[in-house]
Amino acid sequence: MDLRTGQRHGTADWSLSDDFARRKEFSLQVSRRCAAKIDEPPIYFDHLNLLFSTVDHSSQTEREGCAMALGFCATSHLDSAIEKLEYVTREDMVRKPTGFLGLMKDKTEAEVERVKSTVMLCYGQVTFFAPPDLITSRIEVNILRSINPHFTNVKDTNVKQNLIRAVDLVGKALHPSHLQTNDFVFQKRADLLGHMQAYIRVEPTGFVIARETVSLAMDACATLVMLDPQLTEADEFDLIKTCTDAVYRLPRVETLHEDKTTKGKTEAMKKEEVASAR
């Protein structure tokens, strides 16, 4: 079986497996491994288009399959993979006016956020699987330039979590053991750490999704601190305090005072009820 046949078999049943995300995820990865071996641009771009046109952006499983598939492609077609992501960002992550006088939009805000979640994770996997000798020259010019605008004012939890996953993958991709060199210094590391700490601070307590977000952000921080340059003592203290406060959050003094006052009033009311009953 040649590579083209392998790709056809890998993608033929996508439309029939919409309810089987795991099978589709595997199919995406197999097809992209085949695509990574193809040197014919028309065929390669056709399958990149097929990849994004068939993925269900509301499924995290398919999103991860799509991202890993594009990552496999980046092993031999890095610039083409980045170009595809930039195209999707321009065309599918914006709401274009349609209809009479342009009063309607071609997609909802929720649809844009779902596509954004996929694209952010794709950038992470592309960075991780990219050739080490190439990614150091692309990380700031292409990768971070594209994802930086999306770190602030994040409304969708899926977008936030996949941004964090992307940051973790970027950190792993730039580790000296992965690059096989100690000469690279990641100058933008402090910016990414700042975004992760900001996410940790704002997450509410007591919610499972919020705890997952905090856990992902802490993992990303643990990855980033392994990179050069070394953190200063002040930065280390700030990071440790942020993580500790998120895990062992103590109530404010005002809250303790309010609870004590409320408890006193409750006990007084109970005594009054007992006295009146007698």
N, C-alpha and C positions, 0 to 999 in steps of 0.2 A: 504493500500500500504506500503510495507516494504521499507527500505532504499535503497536496491539494485535496486528495481523497480523504485524508485524515481530517482535514478541516471540515469538509462537507459532512462527514459522518458526525463530527463533533457538534455541528450547528443545525443539522437537519431536524432534530426533534425539539428544538427550543420552544417552538410555538405549541408543542404538545405537552410540555412539562412545566407549565406555569404554576401548577400546584405542588410541584416537587422541587423546592428551592435548592435542596442539597444536591440533587442530580444535576440541576442546571448549573450550579456553582462549579461542580466537577467538570461538566461539559465546557464551560467557559475557560477553565484553566487548561484543559487538554487542547482546545482549539488555539488558544494563544501561544502555547508551547510550539505548536506547529507553525503559527504565524511568525514566531521569532526566528525561524529558520529560513524564511522566504526573503529573497532579495529583490523581488519584483514589486515596486511601489504600488501599482494599481491594485494588485491582489491584496496587498497588505492593508491599504487604506479602505478597501471594500469591507474587509473583516473588522477593522476598527469601527467603521460605521455600523456594522451589524451588531457589534458588541454593545454599543450604547443604545441602539434602537430596540433591543430586545430585553435589556435588564429591567427588572422591576425595582425602581428606586425607593419603593416603600419597604422593601425587604432587606434587612441587614445582612442576611446570608447571601443573597444575590449581589448586594453591594460589595461585600468582601470578595466574592468570586470575581466580580468585574475588576476590582482594584488589583487583585493579585494577578489576574490575567494580563492587565496592562503592564504590571510590573515585570512579568516574564518577557513581554515585548520589549521593554526598555533595556533588557540585557544586550540586545543587538540593534535596537532602533530607538535609542534614547530621544533624539531630537524629534523624531516623528511622533513618539508618544506624548512628549511635551506639547507639540504643536496641536495634537488632537485635543488635549485637555484645555488648551487656550481657546480653541474653537468652540468647544462645548460651553466654556465659561462665557464667551461672548454671545452665543446664540441661544443657549438653553437656560441660562441662569439670570435672564432678564425677562420682564413682562412687556411684551410688545403690544402697542395699541392696534386694535382691529375694529371692524364694524363701522357704523355710521359715525363720522366725525372722530373716529378713533376713541370713542368713549368706552369701548370694551377692551379687555385684555385677553391675550391668547392663552394664558395659563394663570392659575391661582397662585397666591403667595406660598401656600403649602406645597404645591408642586415644585416651585422654584427651590424651596428649602430642601426638599427630598433630593433633587438633582445636586444641589450644593454639597450635601452630605457625601454623596458618591464621589464627586470630583475631589473633595478635600482628602478623602481616604486614598483615592487614586494617586494623588501627588505624593503621599507618604510611601506607597508601595513602589512607585516609579523611582523615587529617591533611593529606597532600600536595595532594589534590584539593579540599579544602574551600574555600569562599569565604574569601579572606584577611581580610575584615572580621569574620568570625565565628569563625575558628579561634583567634584570640588569646584569646578569652573561654572557649573550650572546652578548650584544651590541658591546663591543669592540673586543672581541675575534673572533666573527663570522660575525657580520653585518658590522661594520666599516672597518674591515680588508678586506672585499670583495669589498666595494664601494670606499674606499679611493683612489686606483690607478686611478680611472676614473674622478676625479675632475679636473685634469689639462689637458691642451691641448685638450679641448672639441671642436670638429669641427661641430658636428651636433646639431642644436637648440633643437630638440626633446630630445636628450640625456641630454642636459643641463637643460631643463625645468623639466624633470622627476627626475633628480638628486635633483633639488631644492625641488620638491614635496616630495621626499623621506626624505630629511633633515627636512622639516616641520613636517612630520609624526613622525619622530624619536623624535623631540622636544616635540611633544604632548604626545607621549608614555612615555617619561621620566619626565613629569611634576608631581610634588608631588600629585596633585589631582587624577591623573591616577594611579600612583604607590601606592597611599594610604599610603605614608610614606614620611617623610622629611629627612631621613637618607642618601639617595643616592645623591652623588655629581658627576656630569657629567664632568669628567676631560678633555674630548676631545671637549667640547663645543666651546672653542676658535678657534680650527682648523676649525670647520664647519662655524663659523661666518666669519673667514678669507676668506674661499672659497666663501661665499655668497657676501661679500663685493667686492671681486675681480670680480665676475660676474656683479655686479652693475656698477662698474667703467668702464668696457670695452664695455658695450653695447652702440651702437650708438644711437643718438637721431633721432626722426622723423620717426621711423619705428614701425608699430603696433606690430610686433612680438617681437621687442626689448623691447617695453614698457611692454608687457606681461611678458617677462623674468624678467625685473626689478621689476615689481609688485610682482611676485612670490617670488623673492629673498628677498624683503622687508618683506613679510608676514613670511617667514622662519626666518628672523632675529628677528622679533617681537615675534615669538614663542620661539626662543632660549634664548632671554634675560630674559625670565621668569624663567629660570633654575638656580640652584646654580652651581658654586659660583657666587656671585654678581660681575657685571662688575666694573672695576676701573673707575675713572673719566676720565682718558686718553682714555680708550677703549670706553666709552660712547660718548665722544666728537668725536672720530674718526668715530664711527658708524653713529652718527647724521650728521656729515659733509658729509660723503659718500652718505647718502640717500638724503640729502638736495641738494647737488651738482647734483645728478642725476635728480631731479625734477626741480630745478631752475638753470640750467646751464647757466652761463654767458660767453660771448665770451672773448677770451684772449685779452690782451692789444694790442698785435701785430695785431690781426684780426681787432680790432677797428681802428687802425692806417691805415691798408691797405684799409679798407672800406672808410675811410675819404679821402685818397689819390685818390682812384678810382673815388669817387664821384666828387672830384675836377677836375679830368681829363675829366670826362664825361661832366660836365658843361662847361668847356673851349672849348671842341669840338663842343658842341651845339652852343656856341656863334660864333665860327668860321664859322659854316655852315650858320647861319643867316646872318652874315656879307657878306659872299661870294654870297649868294642869292640876296642880294641887289645890 
